Amino acid sequence: MTIIPAIDIINGKCVRLTKGDYAQQKIYNENPVEVAKQFADAGLERLHIVDLDGAKAGKIINLSVLEAIASATGLVIDFGGGIKNINDVASIFNAGASMATIGSLAVKHPELLEEWLMEFGAGRFLIGADVLDGKIKISGWLEDGGIDIFSFIGKMIGLGVTNIFCTDISKDGAMEGPSVDLYKQIMEQHPEINLIASGGVTTMDDVKELKAIGCSGAIIGKAIYEGNITLEQLLDIN
């Protein structure tokens, strides 16, 4: 299982939100590049960057942070937040991202996503499914996406996408453990996808359980920053 540490960016700083609430943000480091270097120096290979400013503004805001991290480390980076058109996708790849993370747009405008998949290849996209009570939420978790998680994943598979991460909004940043039962259900219905767990990972036991049920990866943020899980412990899983 691949461990993917997360860096969420607001005003160029490394922060974490609780349950996606911008009013509940905590700054962990003024310099995200320092944080990324710590991950790379520890031997981790992946990084999940979310431009929270971009997600809110509907356009990429922190491209320079991506460039700085990509040039300072050899991490394989997926980047999301504010990607709206094919030029945005090209710009993040040019800035050093290996994959584009797409969430709400995949729900609202699957025809656009299909164009991008044709242009760049499905392997360069990581689709984010944000879920509350089994339903997809979009636009910063504020709107109902009008589709359930299983149908949404089925649509993505139809487009050729296999890299999907699922966040249970009720768990994100709450340090209460991940949605193991939900992930089991997803993998039972869609065994062909590479499912990455996101949200709620709090302890190494959580990580081991996600590996045991067959998740291909886990995105971990707050548990690392709060010291619940050390980078050394994570290397034993990778």
N, C-alpha and C positions, 0 to 999 in steps of 0.2 A: 504494500500500500504506500502511495506517495503522500508525504506530509507537505502541505502547502501553507506556510505562514502567510498571514494577511497584514497588509498595510493599508489603512483607510486614511485618506488625506482630506483635510479641511484647512484652508489658508496656508497650504504648503507644509502643514505639520501632521505628524502621525497621531491619529486619534482613534478612539473606539466609541461607538454609540451603544446604547442599551435599547434593544428591540427596535432599532432603526429610528429612534427619536433624536432629532438634531438638538433638542433641548437637553438631552441627557448625554453630553459628550465629555470625554476625559482625554486630555492631551497627555500622551506618553513620551513623546520626544519632539523637539522643535525641528529636528533634522531627520527626515525619513531615510536619507542615504546612509546615515550611521546605522540605523536599525537594519537596513538591507545588508550592509556589510557584516553585521553580527551574524545574520542568518547564513550568509555565504561562508564566513570564516568558520562557522560551526560545522560546515559540511552539508548543509541543506542545499537543494538544487532548484527548487521551485519558489515562486512568489506570486501572490494574488494581490494586485493593487486595485483599489477602488477610489476613483476620483469623486468623492462625495459632493464637492462643490459642483462638479460637472453634472452629476446625476440630478442635482437640484436645479441647476441653471438650464439644463437641456443642451449643453455644449461642453466640449472638453475644456477644462480650466487648467489642470495641473500637468500638462504635457511635459513641461520642463523638468518636473520631478521624475517622471518616467525616464526621460533622457539621461538625467544625472545618475539614477540608479542603474540603468542598463550599462552605462559607460564605466561605472565604478565596480560592477560585479559581473560574474558570469551566470547569474541566475536566469532560469527560464521563466519569463514573466508573462502572466496574463493580466490584461488591463481593461477596466470597464468604467463606465460613468460618463454620460454625455455623448456617446457615439451615436450619431444620427444619420450619417450618409457615407457613401463609399470613400469619399476623400478623408473622412475622419478615420476610417479603418486603415487606409493607406498611411495616414500620418502617424498612427500609433505603431504600426509595423516599422516604419522608417525611424521612429524614435527608439526602437529596440525591443518592443513587445513581440513575443513569439505567438501569442494568441490574443484574440479580441473577446472580451466577455460581454455577452449580449443578454439583456433581461427583458424589460418591458417591450422593446421593439419587436422581439421575436413573437410576442403575443399580439401586438397591435398591427404590425406590418410584416407578416411572414413572407410576403412577396419580395420585400426589400432584402430580407435576410437571404432568400433564395438567390438573388442576384449576387450578393457578396460571396456566398458559398461557391457559386459558379466561377467567380473571378479569382478567389484566393484559395479555395479548397476547404472542405469541411473540417479537416484536421486543424485548421488555424482558428477555430471558434470554440468557445466554451459557453454553453448556454446556461443561464441562471434561472432556476425555477424557485420563486419565492412563494411560500405556501402558508396559509392560515386556515386551519380546519379543513384541509384537503383541497382548498380552492386557491388558484393562482391569484396573487396580488401584484399590481404594477404601479408605476409612477411613484417610486419611493414608498411602496407598500400602502399607499393612500387609496388606491382604486381597486375595485374588483375586476379581475381580468376576464371574467365571464366563462371560465373553463376550469375543469378540475385537473389536478396534477397528472393523472394517468392519461387523460386524453391529450393534454399538452405534450407530454413526452412522446406519445404515439405520433403526433404531428411532426415533431422534430426528427424522429426516426425516419419518417416519410421523406424528409428533406435530405437525409443522409447524415444527420448529426448523431454522433455517439458520445461526445464529451458533454456531460450535463452535471451541474452541481445543484443541489437542492437545499434551500434554507428554510427551516421551520421558524417563522417570524416569532412565534411565542417563546422560542428558546434562545434567540440570537442575543448574545451579550448578557444573558441572564445567569450564566454559570450554573445551570440546573441539569446539565446532561443533554446529549443529542437525542433526536427522534428516531431511535433504533427501529421501532415498530413500523414507522412510515417508510424507512429505507428498505426494510425487509419486503414490504408490500410492493414497492416500486420495482425492486429487483425480481420479484416473483412474476410480475406482469411484463417487465421489460428486461429480460436477462442479457440482452445484446448490448446494453449501454455501459459506458464507463461512468459509474455513479460516484460523485464526490460529495461527501457529507459536509454540511456547513451549518454552524450555529449550535451553541450549547456545549461544545466539547470543553470539558472542565478538568478532567484527570486523565492519567495514563490508562486507567481502566476503561474509560470511554473510548480512547483511541484503539485499544486492543479489541474491544467489543465490535467496533466498526470494521476493523480488519477481519474479525472472525465471521461476520455476516456477509463479507464479500465486497465491501466498498473499495473502489479502486484508489480513492484518495480521501483526505480530510483537510478542510481549510480550518486553520486554528489561529485565533487572534488573541482575545482577552486572556485566555488561560496562560499564554506565553508571557504577556505583558504584566500580568499580576503575579507571575512566579509560581503558579500552580503546576506548570509543566516546564521542565528545563529543555534547552536545545539538545543537551547531551542525551536525555531520555528519548527524544524523538528520533535520534540517529539509530537507535536500536530497532526502531520500527521500519525506517526507510530501507 
